[in-house]
Amino acid sequence: MQQHRRQPELVEGNLPVFVFPTELIFYADDQSTHKQVLTLYNPYEFALKFKVLCTAPNKYVVVDAAGAVKPQCCVDIVIRHRDVRPCHYGIIDKFRLQVSEQSQRKALGKKEVISVLLPSTKEQQQKEEEDKHIKEHLAEAVFFEQTSFQQESRTASSGPSLLTVFLGIICIIALMLPTLGEAESLVPVYLHLSVNQKLVAAYVLGKYINQSVVNEIKC
């Protein structure tokens, strides 16, 4: 006996609704934009009913504000702006698309689409260009500031400290002083260094030179 696979119960309000576009922009000086199309997609394996609601129904005409979408199909919903006046410029309205299963009344999901009327396409393009230039200038300013900071940090860290330089000079002087046992020397005897003392100076000087080379390579 074959068992029919039972469709999982759908929770009210949790079904994702797929609509494109997610915003409608009307331009007063461009009549071609006074008519917009919303596309509602149904990727599911069951049919859906839909209803379109609006926060400002007097400003719009919605063709086929209610209907059905077959499984894995889509429908186009035509929306016309019928009240293009300056007093409506910049006001954001909202369309809500509610979907439900054909055999039920409860709304399984909803999606809001914003709508706005702008005075001119040219003004909008100019604003977008200005925003683009501002973002580019900000990006350049941040880049140069970071580069300058890195160069200053590199300059500050690349050079040896004053103490290290002084220590290196002392080691060089120590190596130039006479060694104990040298008879003929104009340098006083108390400044004569032993062989072990000069070995220590040579070791410290070698460490200083190696560290300087490493710092140059890092830079």
HELIX and SHEET records of a PDB file:
HELIX    1   1 GLN A   31  HIS A   34  5                                   4    
HELIX    2   2 PRO A   57  LYS A   59  5                                   3    
HELIX    3   3 PRO A   86  HIS A   88  5                                   3    
HELIX    4   4 THR A  121  SER A  158  1                                  38    
HELIX    5   5 LEU A  162  MET A  176  1                                  15    
HELIX    6   6 VAL A  189  LEU A  191  5                                   3    
HELIX    7   7 VAL A  195  LYS A  218  1                                  24    
SHEET    1   A 4 PHE A  18  PHE A  20  0                                        
SHEET    2   A 4 LYS A  35  ASN A  42 -1                                        
SHEET    3   A 4 CYS A  73  HIS A  81 -1                                        
SHEET    4   A 4 TYR A  60  VAL A  63 -1                                        
SHEET    1   B 5 GLU A  23  TYR A  27  0                                        
SHEET    2   B 5 GLY A 109  LEU A 118  1                                        
SHEET    3   B 5 ILE A  92  GLU A 101 -1                                        
SHEET    4   B 5 LEU A  48  CYS A  54 -1                                        
SHEET    5   B 5 ALA A  66  VAL A  69 -1                                        
END                                                                             
